[in-house]
């Protein structure tokens, strides 16, 4: 068995690119640390797209929404009664909608269920994002 080494996200602080964090469920955990670090980096452009089944499933909501240096977009599978959230799943088109089509200018960090990560990585590559700008950490070993 092998596990996380605490280095996921290091590239976010070694690049000048726009940082885009894509989290599914409890996959938001490494992004809490990254968001805290971005609070010390005034002027960095960082986004978090955070997918969950419903509003009650959003972990660390207040903490993330209070981060001044990270623009948080919640994406809920079942959000008909919550107009302030995006509905459905995180997709490359949804990300593009929020970033004005600048995907190739971004550094992506993905953490969540393996199916989500695999699907998003493929979608980002189809949008011409170089593989070297896509980083992931999976829930499973």
N, CA, C and O atoms as CSV, one atom per row, in Angstrom:
chain,resi,resn,atom,element,x,y,z
A,1,UNK,N,N,0.838,-1.166,0.000
A,1,UNK,CA,C,0.000,0.000,0.000
A,1,UNK,C,C,0.888,1.236,0.000
A,1,UNK,O,O,1.963,1.246,0.600
A,2,UNK,N,N,0.436,2.246,-0.662
A,2,UNK,CA,C,1.168,3.490,-0.761
A,2,UNK,C,C,0.145,4.606,-0.641
A,2,UNK,O,O,-1.045,4.363,-0.843
A,3,UNK,N,N,0.561,5.795,-0.326
A,3,UNK,CA,C,-0.440,6.829,-0.118
A,3,UNK,C,C,0.046,8.214,-0.462
A,3,UNK,O,O,1.108,8.374,-1.063
A,4,UNK,N,N,-0.719,9.211,-0.089
A,4,UNK,CA,C,-0.360,10.588,-0.405
A,4,UNK,C,C,0.909,11.010,0.333
A,4,UNK,O,O,1.162,10.601,1.466
A,5,UNK,N,N,1.680,11.827,-0.336
A,5,UNK,CA,C,2.948,12.279,0.228
A,5,UNK,C,C,2.946,13.751,0.618
A,5,UNK,O,O,3.977,14.281,1.032
A,6,UNK,N,N,1.797,14.420,0.491
A,6,UNK,CA,C,1.725,15.812,0.893
A,6,UNK,C,C,2.312,16.775,-0.119
A,6,UNK,O,O,2.602,17.921,0.223
A,7,UNK,N,N,2.494,16.342,-1.348
A,7,UNK,CA,C,3.087,17.235,-2.352
A,7,UNK,C,C,2.076,17.652,-3.421
A,7,UNK,O,O,2.394,18.472,-4.282
A,8,UNK,N,N,0.875,17.102,-3.375
A,8,UNK,CA,C,-0.137,17.493,-4.349
A,8,UNK,C,C,-0.383,18.994,-4.224
A,8,UNK,O,O,-0.641,19.510,-3.137
A,9,UNK,N,N,-0.300,19.663,-5.335
A,9,UNK,CA,C,-0.554,21.098,-5.347
A,9,UNK,C,C,0.696,21.956,-5.313
A,9,UNK,O,O,0.616,23.177,-5.448
A,10,UNK,N,N,1.846,21.332,-5.136
A,10,UNK,CA,C,3.084,22.106,-5.080
A,10,UNK,C,C,3.265,22.962,-6.334
A,10,UNK,O,O,3.742,24.094,-6.260
A,11,UNK,N,N,2.878,22.408,-7.488
A,11,UNK,CA,C,3.026,23.138,-8.755
A,11,UNK,C,C,2.230,24.436,-8.778
A,11,UNK,O,O,2.569,25.358,-9.520
A,12,UNK,N,N,1.167,24.516,-7.967
A,12,UNK,CA,C,0.341,25.724,-7.931
A,12,UNK,C,C,1.138,26.943,-7.482
A,12,UNK,O,O,0.807,28.076,-7.833
A,13,UNK,N,N,2.180,26.704,-6.711
A,13,UNK,CA,C,2.976,27.803,-6.185
A,13,UNK,C,C,4.304,27.962,-6.924
A,13,UNK,O,O,5.165,28.748,-6.529
A,14,UNK,N,N,4.448,27.194,-8.012
A,14,UNK,CA,C,5.649,27.281,-8.834
A,14,UNK,C,C,5.328,27.759,-10.238
A,14,UNK,O,O,6.174,27.671,-11.129
A,15,UNK,N,N,4.123,28.262,-10.450
A,15,UNK,CA,C,3.702,28.730,-11.764
A,15,UNK,C,C,3.005,30.071,-11.623
A,15,UNK,O,O,2.476,30.409,-10.564
A,16,UNK,N,N,3.015,30.819,-12.699
A,16,UNK,CA,C,2.291,32.093,-12.734
A,16,UNK,C,C,0.930,31.934,-13.404
A,16,UNK,O,O,0.185,32.906,-13.532
A,17,UNK,N,N,0.600,30.713,-13.834
A,17,UNK,CA,C,-0.681,30.485,-14.506
A,17,UNK,C,C,-1.850,30.646,-13.538
A,17,UNK,O,O,-1.681,30.583,-12.321
A,18,UNK,N,N,-3.025,30.852,-14.098
A,18,UNK,CA,C,-4.264,30.849,-13.333
A,18,UNK,C,C,-4.436,29.445,-12.760
A,18,UNK,O,O,-4.245,28.459,-13.472
A,19,UNK,N,N,-4.794,29.346,-11.478
A,19,UNK,CA,C,-4.962,28.057,-10.808
A,19,UNK,C,C,-6.445,27.702,-10.772
A,19,UNK,O,O,-7.280,28.503,-10.352
A,20,UNK,N,N,-6.755,26.482,-11.222
A,20,UNK,CA,C,-8.131,25.988,-11.203
A,20,UNK,C,C,-8.140,24.668,-10.447
A,20,UNK,O,O,-7.501,23.697,-10.851
A,21,UNK,N,N,-8.879,24.650,-9.340
A,21,UNK,CA,C,-8.993,23.460,-8.502
A,21,UNK,C,C,-10.369,22.845,-8.739
A,21,UNK,O,O,-11.386,23.535,-8.678
A,22,UNK,N,N,-10.389,21.546,-9.010
A,22,UNK,CA,C,-11.624,20.833,-9.289
A,22,UNK,C,C,-11.786,19.733,-8.248
A,22,UNK,O,O,-11.010,18.778,-8.213
A,23,UNK,N,N,-12.805,19.877,-7.399
A,23,UNK,CA,C,-12.985,18.957,-6.285
A,23,UNK,C,C,-14.331,18.264,-6.358
A,23,UNK,O,O,-15.339,18.869,-6.723
A,24,UNK,N,N,-14.336,16.987,-6.005
A,24,UNK,CA,C,-15.572,16.232,-5.880
A,24,UNK,C,C,-15.700,15.710,-4.473
A,24,UNK,O,O,-14.849,14.950,-4.012
A,25,UNK,N,N,-16.765,16.111,-3.772
A,25,UNK,CA,C,-16.998,15.632,-2.417
A,25,UNK,C,C,-15.859,15.960,-1.473
A,25,UNK,O,O,-15.390,17.097,-1.426
A,26,UNK,N,N,-15.415,14.967,-0.723
A,26,UNK,CA,C,-14.355,15.175,0.247
A,26,UNK,C,C,-13.002,15.394,-0.427
A,26,UNK,O,O,-12.001,15.657,0.240
A,27,UNK,N,N,-12.982,15.283,-1.753
A,27,UNK,CA,C,-11.776,15.608,-2.519
A,27,UNK,C,C,-11.374,17.069,-2.388
A,27,UNK,O,O,-10.345,17.482,-2.922
A,28,UNK,N,N,-12.171,17.844,-1.688
A,28,UNK,CA,C,-11.840,19.242,-1.436
A,28,UNK,C,C,-10.708,19.387,-0.404
A,28,UNK,O,O,-10.107,20.454,-0.282
A,29,UNK,N,N,-10.429,18.328,0.318
A,29,UNK,CA,C,-9.470,18.397,1.431
A,29,UNK,C,C,-8.127,19.034,1.068
A,29,UNK,O,O,-7.708,19.955,1.769
A,30,UNK,N,N,-7.429,18.599,0.017
A,30,UNK,CA,C,-6.136,19.252,-0.264
A,30,UNK,C,C,-6.293,20.710,-0.696
A,30,UNK,O,O,-5.350,21.494,-0.589
A,31,UNK,N,N,-7.462,21.069,-1.174
A,31,UNK,CA,C,-7.666,22.443,-1.625
A,31,UNK,C,C,-7.887,23.406,-0.467
A,31,UNK,O,O,-7.735,24.615,-0.639
A,32,UNK,N,N,-8.239,22.904,0.692
A,32,UNK,CA,C,-8.333,23.764,1.880
A,32,UNK,C,C,-6.957,24.342,2.199
A,32,UNK,O,O,-6.818,25.534,2.473
A,33,UNK,N,N,-5.958,23.488,2.158
A,33,UNK,CA,C,-4.585,23.954,2.435
A,33,UNK,C,C,-4.132,24.927,1.362
A,33,UNK,O,O,-3.511,25.948,1.657
A,34,UNK,N,N,-4.449,24.601,0.102
A,34,UNK,CA,C,-4.047,25.486,-0.992
A,34,UNK,C,C,-4.744,26.846,-0.876
A,34,UNK,O,O,-4.117,27.883,-1.089
A,35,UNK,N,N,-6.030,26.844,-0.540
A,35,UNK,CA,C,-6.763,28.104,-0.389
A,35,UNK,C,C,-6.155,28.942,0.728
A,35,UNK,O,O,-6.045,30.162,0.604
A,36,UNK,N,N,-5.762,28.294,1.811
A,36,UNK,CA,C,-5.127,29.024,2.914
A,36,UNK,C,C,-3.816,29.651,2.464
A,36,UNK,O,O,-3.497,30.773,2.858
A,37,UNK,N,N,-3.060,28.943,1.650
A,37,UNK,CA,C,-1.806,29.495,1.133
A,37,UNK,C,C,-2.051,30.650,0.165
A,37,UNK,O,O,-1.292,31.619,0.149
A,38,UNK,N,N,-3.110,30.551,-0.642
A,38,UNK,CA,C,-3.427,31.638,-1.568
A,38,UNK,C,C,-3.805,32.911,-0.824
A,38,UNK,O,O,-3.641,34.005,-1.363
A,39,UNK,N,N,-4.306,32.792,0.396
A,39,UNK,CA,C,-4.641,33.972,1.186
A,39,UNK,C,C,-3.391,34.818,1.454
A,39,UNK,O,O,-3.495,36.019,1.704
A,40,UNK,N,N,-2.226,34.199,1.401
A,40,UNK,CA,C,-0.961,34.904,1.622
A,40,UNK,C,C,-0.390,35.466,0.322
A,40,UNK,O,O,0.613,36.179,0.347
A,41,UNK,N,N,-1.022,35.150,-0.822
A,41,UNK,CA,C,-0.500,35.517,-2.139
A,41,UNK,C,C,-1.455,36.494,-2.825
A,41,UNK,O,O,-2.156,36.125,-3.767
A,42,UNK,N,N,-1.478,37.691,-2.368
A,42,UNK,CA,C,-2.360,38.691,-2.952
A,42,UNK,C,C,-2.104,38.822,-4.452
A,42,UNK,O,O,-0.960,38.887,-4.902
A,43,UNK,N,N,-3.180,38.859,-5.200
A,43,UNK,CA,C,-3.046,39.042,-6.641
A,43,UNK,C,C,-3.029,37.763,-7.448
A,43,UNK,O,O,-3.120,37.819,-8.674
A,44,UNK,N,N,-2.914,36.611,-6.808
A,44,UNK,CA,C,-2.966,35.332,-7.540
A,44,UNK,C,C,-4.399,35.064,-7.953
A,44,UNK,O,O,-5.326,35.300,-7.178
A,45,UNK,N,N,-4.584,34.576,-9.162
A,45,UNK,CA,C,-5.913,34.246,-9.654
A,45,UNK,C,C,-6.137,32.752,-9.457
A,45,UNK,O,O,-5.448,31.926,-10.056
A,46,UNK,N,N,-7.121,32.410,-8.601
A,46,UNK,CA,C,-7.391,31.009,-8.289
A,46,UNK,C,C,-8.896,30.772,-8.220
A,46,UNK,O,O,-9.655,31.603,-7.722
A,47,UNK,N,N,-9.305,29.610,-8.738
A,47,UNK,CA,C,-10.710,29.227,-8.785
A,47,UNK,C,C,-10.867,27.827,-8.210
A,47,UNK,O,O,-9.999,26.970,-8.378
A,48,UNK,N,N,-11.983,27.611,-7.532
A,48,UNK,CA,C,-12.336,26.287,-7.031
A,48,UNK,C,C,-13.734,25.951,-7.528
A,48,UNK,O,O,-14.691,26.676,-7.255
A,49,UNK,N,N,-13.846,24.855,-8.254
A,49,UNK,CA,C,-15.133,24.301,-8.652
A,49,UNK,C,C,-15.333,23.076,-7.776
A,49,UNK,O,O,-14.541,22.134,-7.813
A,50,UNK,N,N,-16.403,23.100,-6.985
A,50,UNK,CA,C,-16.592,22.086,-5.956
A,50,UNK,C,C,-17.923,21.374,-6.169
A,50,UNK,O,O,-18.986,21.960,-5.964
A,51,UNK,N,N,-17.861,20.103,-6.582
A,51,UNK,CA,C,-19.053,19.323,-6.870
A,51,UNK,C,C,-19.510,18.472,-5.707
A,51,UNK,O,O,-18.706,17.836,-5.025
A,52,UNK,N,N,-20.823,18.469,-5.489
A,52,UNK,CA,C,-21.445,17.671,-4.432
A,52,UNK,C,C,-22.846,17.269,-4.863
A,52,UNK,O,O,-23.425,17.895,-5.751
A,53,UNK,N,N,-23.402,16.214,-4.235
A,53,UNK,CA,C,-24.773,15.830,-4.567
A,53,UNK,C,C,-25.792,16.911,-4.202
A,53,UNK,O,O,-26.686,17.207,-4.994
A,54,UNK,N,N,-25.665,17.506,-3.007
A,54,UNK,CA,C,-26.646,18.476,-2.536
A,54,UNK,C,C,-25.947,19.479,-1.625
A,54,UNK,O,O,-24.811,19.254,-1.210
A,55,UNK,N,N,-26.611,20.567,-1.318
A,55,UNK,CA,C,-26.032,21.619,-0.491
A,55,UNK,C,C,-25.606,21.104,0.883
A,55,UNK,O,O,-24.623,21.586,1.445
A,56,UNK,N,N,-26.325,20.144,1.421
A,56,UNK,CA,C,-25.980,19.595,2.736
A,56,UNK,C,C,-24.683,18.793,2.726
A,56,UNK,O,O,-24.136,18.493,3.788
A,57,UNK,N,N,-24.187,18.444,1.552
A,57,UNK,CA,C,-22.958,17.664,1.428
A,57,UNK,C,C,-21.698,18.526,1.309
A,57,UNK,O,O,-20.592,17.988,1.285
A,58,UNK,N,N,-21.843,19.833,1.236
A,58,UNK,CA,C,-20.691,20.726,1.050
A,58,UNK,C,C,-19.879,20.781,2.347
A,58,UNK,O,O,-20.340,21.314,3.357
A,59,UNK,N,N,-18.682,20.230,2.307
A,59,UNK,CA,C,-17.789,20.251,3.471
A,59,UNK,C,C,-16.998,21.560,3.492
A,59,UNK,O,O,-16.564,22.041,2.445
A,60,UNK,N,N,-16.814,22.123,4.660
A,60,UNK,CA,C,-15.985,23.318,4.849
A,60,UNK,C,C,-16.497,24.517,4.044
A,60,UNK,O,O,-15.715,25.362,3.608
A,61,UNK,N,N,-17.798,24.578,3.858
A,61,UNK,CA,C,-18.388,25.623,3.011
A,61,UNK,C,C,-18.007,27.032,3.463
A,61,UNK,O,O,-17.506,27.823,2.664
A,62,UNK,N,N,-18.237,27.348,4.721
A,62,UNK,CA,C,-17.976,28.702,5.200
A,62,UNK,C,C,-16.498,29.064,5.059
A,62,UNK,O,O,-16.163,30.164,4.619
A,63,UNK,N,N,-15.640,28.158,5.425
A,63,UNK,CA,C,-14.197,28.395,5.321
A,63,UNK,C,C,-13.793,28.716,3.879
A,63,UNK,O,O,-13.053,29.670,3.636
A,64,UNK,N,N,-14.276,27.926,2.935
A,64,UNK,CA,C,-13.908,28.132,1.530
A,64,UNK,C,C,-14.500,29.422,0.970
A,64,UNK,O,O,-13.826,30.154,0.246
A,65,UNK,N,N,-15.737,29.693,1.299
A,65,UNK,CA,C,-16.377,30.898,0.776
A,65,UNK,C,C,-15.800,32.171,1.381
A,65,UNK,O,O,-15.956,33.248,0.806
A,66,UNK,N,N,-15.136,32.069,2.530
A,66,UNK,CA,C,-14.504,33.232,3.148
A,66,UNK,C,C,-13.087,33.475,2.648
A,66,UNK,O,O,-12.457,34.457,3.038
A,67,UNK,N,N,-12.584,32.609,1.803
A,67,UNK,CA,C,-11.243,32.793,1.246
A,67,UNK,C,C,-11.310,33.895,0.185
A,67,UNK,O,O,-11.939,33.722,-0.858
A,68,UNK,N,N,-10.669,35.008,0.453
A,68,UNK,CA,C,-10.731,36.154,-0.460
A,68,UNK,C,C,-9.996,35.929,-1.769
A,68,UNK,O,O,-10.359,36.524,-2.783
A,69,UNK,N,N,-8.982,35.092,-1.773
A,69,UNK,CA,C,-8.143,34.917,-2.963
A,69,UNK,C,C,-8.597,33.781,-3.871
A,69,UNK,O,O,-7.971,33.531,-4.902
A,70,UNK,N,N,-9.680,33.087,-3.505
A,70,UNK,CA,C,-10.161,31.961,-4.303
A,70,UNK,C,C,-11.631,32.203,-4.653
A,70,UNK,O,O,-12.459,32.436,-3.772
A,71,UNK,N,N,-11.937,32.146,-5.932
A,71,UNK,CA,C,-13.316,32.275,-6.405
A,71,UNK,C,C,-13.940,30.879,-6.382
A,71,UNK,O,O,-13.505,29.996,-7.121
A,72,UNK,N,N,-14.956,30.674,-5.538
A,72,UNK,CA,C,-15.561,29.358,-5.350
A,72,UNK,C,C,-16.876,29.253,-6.122
A,72,UNK,O,O,-17.749,30.114,-6.011
A,73,UNK,N,N,-16.998,28.183,-6.905
A,73,UNK,CA,C,-18.242,27.861,-7.600
A,73,UNK,C,C,-18.696,26.491,-7.147
A,73,UNK,O,O,-18.004,25.494,-7.351
A,74,UNK,N,N,-19.873,26.451,-6.527
A,74,UNK,CA,C,-20.438,25.173,-6.105
A,74,UNK,C,C,-21.251,24.599,-7.251
A,74,UNK,O,O,-22.008,25.310,-7.911
A,75,UNK,N,N,-21.084,23.300,-7.479
A,75,UNK,CA,C,-21.812,22.587,-8.527
A,75,UNK,C,C,-22.522,21.427,-7.847
A,75,UNK,O,O,-21.888,20.515,-7.316
A,76,UNK,N,N,-23.844,21.477,-7.873
A,76,UNK,CA,C,-24.634,20.462,-7.166
A,76,UNK,C,C,-25.395,19.595,-8.149
A,76,UNK,O,O,-26.007,20.091,-9.096
A,77,UNK,N,N,-25.346,18.283,-7.909
A,77,UNK,CA,C,-26.082,17.359,-8.767
A,77,UNK,C,C,-27.573,17.643,-8.724
A,77,UNK,O,O,-28.268,17.508,-9.731
A,78,UNK,N,N,-28.065,18.038,-7.549
A,78,UNK,CA,C,-29.484,18.261,-7.368
A,78,UNK,C,C,-29.688,19.655,-6.781
A,78,UNK,O,O,-29.821,19.809,-5.567
A,79,UNK,N,N,-29.714,20.671,-7.645
A,79,UNK,CA,C,-29.777,22.053,-7.160
A,79,UNK,C,C,-30.993,22.840,-7.636
A,79,UNK,O,O,-30.882,24.057,-7.785
A,80,UNK,N,N,-32.142,22.224,-7.883
A,80,UNK,CA,C,-33.252,22.998,-8.423
A,80,UNK,C,C,-33.732,24.111,-7.500
A,80,UNK,O,O,-34.216,25.141,-7.970
A,81,UNK,N,N,-33.603,23.912,-6.193
A,81,UNK,CA,C,-34.083,24.932,-5.263
A,81,UNK,C,C,-32.990,25.919,-4.857
A,81,UNK,O,O,-33.245,26.828,-4.067
A,82,UNK,N,N,-31.798,25.755,-5.377
A,82,UNK,CA,C,-30.663,26.603,-4.999
A,82,UNK,C,C,-30.153,27.355,-6.229
A,82,UNK,O,O,-29.248,26.879,-6.915
A,83,UNK,N,N,-30.711,28.488,-6.501
A,83,UNK,CA,C,-30.352,29.244,-7.710
A,83,UNK,C,C,-28.917,29.769,-7.693
A,83,UNK,O,O,-28.342,30.034,-8.749
A,84,UNK,N,N,-28.337,29.919,-6.500
A,84,UNK,CA,C,-26.986,30.485,-6.433
A,84,UNK,C,C,-25.905,29.477,-6.803
A,84,UNK,O,O,-24.730,29.839,-6.878
A,85,UNK,N,N,-26.277,28.217,-7.035
A,85,UNK,CA,C,-25.312,27.185,-7.377
A,85,UNK,C,C,-25.501,26.734,-8.816
A,85,UNK,O,O,-26.590,26.843,-9.381
A,86,UNK,N,N,-24.422,26.225,-9.397
A,86,UNK,CA,C,-24.518,25.583,-10.704
A,86,UNK,C,C,-25.153,24.214,-10.493
A,86,UNK,O,O,-24.976,23.598,-9.442
A,87,UNK,N,N,-25.883,23.744,-11.482
A,87,UNK,CA,C,-26.555,22.450,-11.380
A,87,UNK,C,C,-25.876,21.437,-12.298
A,87,UNK,O,O,-25.452,21.776,-13.403
A,88,UNK,N,N,-25.776,20.218,-11.845
A,88,UNK,CA,C,-25.226,19.140,-12.662
A,88,UNK,C,C,-23.882,18.680,-12.146
A,88,UNK,O,O,-23.708,18.418,-10.956
A,89,UNK,N,N,-22.934,18.588,-13.062
A,89,UNK,CA,C,-21.596,18.115,-12.734
A,89,UNK,C,C,-20.565,19.116,-13.247
A,89,UNK,O,O,-20.863,19.935,-14.117
A,90,UNK,N,N,-19.358,19.043,-12.705
A,90,UNK,CA,C,-18.270,19.886,-13.207
A,90,UNK,C,C,-17.887,19.368,-14.588
A,90,UNK,O,O,-17.608,18.180,-14.750
A,91,UNK,N,N,-17.871,20.247,-15.575
A,91,UNK,CA,C,-17.486,19.891,-16.940
A,91,UNK,C,C,-16.521,20.943,-17.468
A,91,UNK,O,O,-16.414,22.037,-16.913
A,92,UNK,N,N,-15.828,20.605,-18.534
A,92,UNK,CA,C,-14.924,21.575,-19.168
A,92,UNK,C,C,-15.712,22.788,-19.662
A,92,UNK,O,O,-15.226,23.915,-19.575
A,93,UNK,N,N,-16.911,22.571,-20.175
A,93,UNK,CA,C,-17.723,23.694,-20.646
A,93,UNK,C,C,-18.157,24.600,-19.500
A,93,UNK,O,O,-18.199,25.819,-19.663
A,94,UNK,N,N,-18.476,24.032,-18.359
A,94,UNK,CA,C,-18.832,24.843,-17.197
A,94,UNK,C,C,-17.636,25.681,-16.747
A,94,UNK,O,O,-17.782,26.861,-16.428
A,95,UNK,N,N,-16.475,25.076,-16.722
A,95,UNK,CA,C,-15.264,25.805,-16.338
A,95,UNK,C,C,-15.011,26.932,-17.336
A,95,UNK,O,O,-14.719,28.061,-16.941
A,96,UNK,N,N,-15.123,26.630,-18.609
A,96,UNK,CA,C,-14.912,27.626,-19.663
A,96,UNK,C,C,-15.888,28.790,-19.520
A,96,UNK,O,O,-15.516,29.943,-19.740
A,97,UNK,N,N,-17.115,28.499,-19.160
A,97,UNK,CA,C,-18.140,29.531,-18.952
A,97,UNK,C,C,-17.685,30.547,-17.899
A,97,UNK,O,O,-17.903,31.748,-18.053
A,98,UNK,N,N,-17.054,30.058,-16.834
A,98,UNK,CA,C,-16.624,30.931,-15.743
A,98,UNK,C,C,-15.275,31.599,-16.002
A,98,UNK,O,O,-14.970,32.635,-15.411
A,99,UNK,N,N,-14.473,31.012,-16.880
A,99,UNK,CA,C,-13.123,31.543,-17.112
A,99,UNK,C,C,-12.973,32.215,-18.471
A,99,UNK,O,O,-11.855,32.485,-18.911
A,100,UNK,N,N,-14.077,32.482,-19.129
A,100,UNK,CA,C,-14.052,33.190,-20.413
A,100,UNK,C,C,-13.138,32.511,-21.432
A,100,UNK,O,O,-12.361,33.168,-22.124
A,101,UNK,N,N,-13.244,31.188,-21.512
A,101,UNK,CA,C,-12.559,30.409,-22.547
A,101,UNK,C,C,-11.039,30.406,-22.433
A,101,UNK,O,O,-10.366,30.200,-23.443
A,102,UNK,N,N,-10.472,30.622,-21.259
A,102,UNK,CA,C,-9.018,30.686,-21.089
A,102,UNK,C,C,-8.414,29.391,-20.579
A,102,UNK,O,O,-7.418,29.445,-19.859
A,103,UNK,N,N,-8.950,28.259,-20.904
A,103,UNK,CA,C,-8.498,26.993,-20.319
A,103,UNK,C,C,-7.015,26.722,-20.529
A,103,UNK,O,O,-6.351,26.233,-19.615
A,104,UNK,N,N,-6.480,27.023,-21.701
A,104,UNK,CA,C,-5.069,26.709,-21.968
A,104,UNK,C,C,-4.116,27.598,-21.171
A,104,UNK,O,O,-2.915,27.332,-21.138
A,105,UNK,N,N,-4.624,28.637,-20.537
A,105,UNK,CA,C,-3.797,29.522,-19.713
A,105,UNK,C,C,-3.771,29.089,-18.249
A,105,UNK,O,O,-3.162,29.757,-17.414
A,106,UNK,N,N,-4.427,27.979,-17.938
A,106,UNK,CA,C,-4.608,27.571,-16.544
A,106,UNK,C,C,-3.799,26.332,-16.184
A,106,UNK,O,O,-3.417,25.537,-17.043
A,107,UNK,N,N,-3.553,26.197,-14.897
A,107,UNK,CA,C,-2.955,25.001,-14.305
A,107,UNK,C,C,-4.075,24.345,-13.502
A,107,UNK,O,O,-4.652,24.980,-12.620
A,108,UNK,N,N,-4.390,23.085,-13.793
A,108,UNK,CA,C,-5.531,22.395,-13.196
A,108,UNK,C,C,-5.092,21.388,-12.150
A,108,UNK,O,O,-4.108,20.670,-12.323
A,109,UNK,N,N,-5.851,21.351,-11.053
A,109,UNK,CA,C,-5.626,20.412,-9.966
A,109,UNK,C,C,-6.955,19.717,-9.684
A,109,UNK,O,O,-7.950,20.376,-9.383
A,110,UNK,N,N,-6.971,18.392,-9.781
A,110,UNK,CA,C,-8.199,17.620,-9.633
A,110,UNK,C,C,-8.067,16.647,-8.477
A,110,UNK,O,O,-7.045,15.980,-8.321
A,111,UNK,N,N,-9.123,16.575,-7.665
A,111,UNK,CA,C,-9.162,15.594,-6.593
A,111,UNK,C,C,-10.615,15.213,-6.342
A,111,UNK,O,O,-11.460,16.065,-6.067
A,112,UNK,N,N,-10.882,13.932,-6.441
A,112,UNK,CA,C,-12.240,13.459,-6.238
A,112,UNK,C,C,-12.342,12.007,-6.641
A,112,UNK,O,O,-11.330,11.320,-6.778
A,113,UNK,N,N,-13.553,11.542,-6.830
A,113,UNK,CA,C,-13.730,10.153,-7.243
A,113,UNK,C,C,-13.002,9.869,-8.553
A,113,UNK,O,O,-12.991,10.726,-9.437
A,114,UNK,N,N,-12.394,8.694,-8.706
A,114,UNK,CA,C,-11.625,8.386,-9.911
A,114,UNK,C,C,-12.386,8.624,-11.218
A,114,UNK,O,O,-11.804,9.121,-12.182
A,115,UNK,N,N,-13.659,8.283,-11.265
A,115,UNK,CA,C,-14.426,8.487,-12.508
A,115,UNK,C,C,-14.515,9.970,-12.861
A,115,UNK,O,O,-14.413,10.332,-14.033
A,116,UNK,N,N,-14.701,10.822,-11.869
A,116,UNK,CA,C,-14.759,12.259,-12.100
A,116,UNK,C,C,-13.417,12.775,-12.633
A,116,UNK,O,O,-13.368,13.503,-13.624
A,117,UNK,N,N,-12.348,12.389,-11.968
A,117,UNK,CA,C,-11.012,12.852,-12.348
A,117,UNK,C,C,-10.667,12.390,-13.769
A,117,UNK,O,O,-10.183,13.182,-14.577
A,118,UNK,N,N,-10.910,11.132,-14.068
A,118,UNK,CA,C,-10.613,10.593,-15.398
A,118,UNK,C,C,-11.391,11.326,-16.481
A,118,UNK,O,O,-10.834,11.692,-17.517
A,119,UNK,N,N,-12.658,11.535,-16.243
A,119,UNK,CA,C,-13.519,12.211,-17.225
A,119,UNK,C,C,-13.089,13.664,-17.439
A,119,UNK,O,O,-13.030,14.130,-18.577
A,120,UNK,N,N,-12.790,14.379,-16.357
A,120,UNK,CA,C,-12.380,15.771,-16.489
A,120,UNK,C,C,-11.012,15.902,-17.161
A,120,UNK,O,O,-10.804,16.806,-17.971
A,121,UNK,N,N,-10.087,15.014,-16.832
A,121,UNK,CA,C,-8.775,15.069,-17.491
A,121,UNK,C,C,-8.928,14.899,-19.001
A,121,UNK,O,O,-8.316,15.640,-19.771
A,122,UNK,N,N,-9.730,13.942,-19.428
A,122,UNK,CA,C,-9.953,13.715,-20.860
A,122,UNK,C,C,-10.618,14.929,-21.500
A,122,UNK,O,O,-10.241,15.327,-22.602
A,123,UNK,N,N,-11.589,15.513,-20.833
A,123,UNK,CA,C,-12.289,16.683,-21.375
A,123,UNK,C,C,-11.353,17.885,-21.497
A,123,UNK,O,O,-11.422,18.627,-22.477
A,124,UNK,N,N,-10.485,18.079,-20.514
A,124,UNK,CA,C,-9.531,19.191,-20.579
A,124,UNK,C,C,-8.533,18.989,-21.710
A,124,UNK,O,O,-8.185,19.942,-22.407
A,125,UNK,N,N,-8.073,17.760,-21.896
A,125,UNK,CA,C,-7.147,17.489,-23.008
A,125,UNK,C,C,-7.839,17.752,-24.347
A,125,UNK,O,O,-7.212,18.254,-25.280
A,126,UNK,N,N,-9.128,17.416,-24.444
A,126,UNK,CA,C,-9.877,17.694,-25.682
A,126,UNK,C,C,-9.993,19.186,-25.944
A,126,UNK,O,O,-10.143,19.606,-27.091
A,127,UNK,N,N,-9.925,19.992,-24.886
A,127,UNK,CA,C,-9.982,21.454,-25.027
A,127,UNK,C,C,-8.585,22.044,-25.195
A,127,UNK,O,O,-8.393,23.248,-25.023
A,128,UNK,N,N,-7.609,21.196,-25.530
A,128,UNK,CA,C,-6.232,21.598,-25.828
A,128,UNK,C,C,-5.398,22.000,-24.615
A,128,UNK,O,O,-4.375,22.666,-24.772
A,129,UNK,N,N,-5.811,21.611,-23.412
A,129,UNK,CA,C,-4.985,21.867,-22.233
A,129,UNK,C,C,-3.862,20.835,-22.238
A,129,UNK,O,O,-4.131,19.634,-22.275
A,130,UNK,N,N,-2.596,21.287,-22.201
A,130,UNK,CA,C,-1.482,20.340,-22.196
A,130,UNK,C,C,-1.497,19.448,-20.950
A,130,UNK,O,O,-1.790,19.926,-19.854
A,131,UNK,N,N,-1.186,18.163,-21.106
A,131,UNK,CA,C,-1.162,17.247,-19.955
A,131,UNK,C,C,-0.264,17.736,-18.815
A,131,UNK,O,O,-0.529,17.436,-17.650
A,132,UNK,N,N,0.788,18.481,-19.138
A,132,UNK,CA,C,1.697,18.982,-18.097
A,132,UNK,C,C,1.032,20.030,-17.195
A,132,UNK,O,O,1.577,20.382,-16.149
A,133,UNK,N,N,-0.139,20.524,-17.598
A,133,UNK,CA,C,-0.861,21.521,-16.812
A,133,UNK,C,C,-2.056,20.908,-16.074
A,133,UNK,O,O,-2.904,21.625,-15.543
A,134,UNK,N,N,-2.111,19.574,-16.051
A,134,UNK,CA,C,-3.196,18.869,-15.373
A,134,UNK,C,C,-2.585,17.947,-14.313
A,134,UNK,O,O,-1.784,17.068,-14.631
A,135,UNK,N,N,-2.967,18.154,-13.067
A,135,UNK,CA,C,-2.438,17.382,-11.940
A,135,UNK,C,C,-3.603,16.768,-11.182
A,135,UNK,O,O,-4.656,17.393,-11.056
A,136,UNK,N,N,-3.430,15.555,-10.678
A,136,UNK,CA,C,-4.541,14.943,-9.958
A,136,UNK,C,C,-4.070,14.136,-8.758
A,136,UNK,O,O,-2.924,13.696,-8.660
A,137,UNK,N,N,-5.024,13.970,-7.853
A,137,UNK,CA,C,-4.865,13.064,-6.723
A,137,UNK,C,C,-6.169,12.283,-6.646
A,137,UNK,O,O,-7.251,12.870,-6.630
A,138,UNK,N,N,-6.066,10.964,-6.599
A,138,UNK,CA,C,-7.270,10.128,-6.597
A,138,UNK,C,C,-7.623,9.681,-5.180
A,138,UNK,O,O,-6.771,9.644,-4.292
A,139,UNK,N,N,-8.907,9.340,-4.990
A,139,UNK,CA,C,-9.392,8.817,-3.709
A,139,UNK,C,C,-8.897,7.409,-3.453
A,139,UNK,O,O,-8.847,6.980,-2.300
A,140,UNK,N,N,-8.528,6.675,-4.498
A,140,UNK,CA,C,-8.210,5.259,-4.305
A,140,UNK,C,C,-6.748,4.998,-4.582
A,140,UNK,O,O,-6.052,5.847,-5.141
A,141,UNK,N,N,-6.277,3.816,-4.190
A,141,UNK,CA,C,-4.877,3.419,-4.414
A,141,UNK,C,C,-4.832,2.428,-5.548
A,141,UNK,O,O,-3.756,1.956,-5.913
